[in-house]
């Protein structure tokens, strides 16, 4: 299963294993490309060290998990409190076939999401949910991103938008329906031009939120 997991991670996330400890050459870590943080660690551990019956070594994978999930799942066969890692936020899974392969992949995916989650990412995801022909306020985007109080962070994130075509930040206006400063979208009239192309009427630099707001 270890080899299959390596292939899964490489195929889905483009991440190859690293071997950071010369003393433990078999131990493998996997880092998210977005932020260089670990989301999985594979290593052989003695059954005795894990509190398991029998002798010899067993391959395990450590993944980050939601504390509530950890509290529920550690009583399930094949799942253990994290070995040599924070037991509140990490989980150890046996790779001896006790846990079905599909479940291991699910836990890896969940770990990757937790590791790469950040306010800016959630803001961009929220903006991508604004449908064509509609606008949202900074406050609404902040709420969709999980924190109604981070309206200023929304503005900062949108001004640094790395993917203007995929993340339509021009669909975000202030609480009065007013458009942003022209510098944010490539020049004078650009935001109004893009909104008009979406079928949204712009009058004197404003959008009617009752008609076009989400």
ABEGO torsion letter per residue (X at the ends): XAAAAAAAAAAAAGBBBBBABAABAABBBBBBAAAGBBABBBBBBBAAAAGBBEBEBBBBBBBBBBAAAAAAAAABBGBBBBBGBBAAABBBBBAAGABBAAAAAAAAAAAAAAAABBAAAAAAAAAAABBBGBBBBAAAAAAAAGBAAAAAAAAAAAAABABAAABBAAABBBAAGBBBBAAAAGEBGAAAAAAAAAGBBBBGGBBBAAAABX
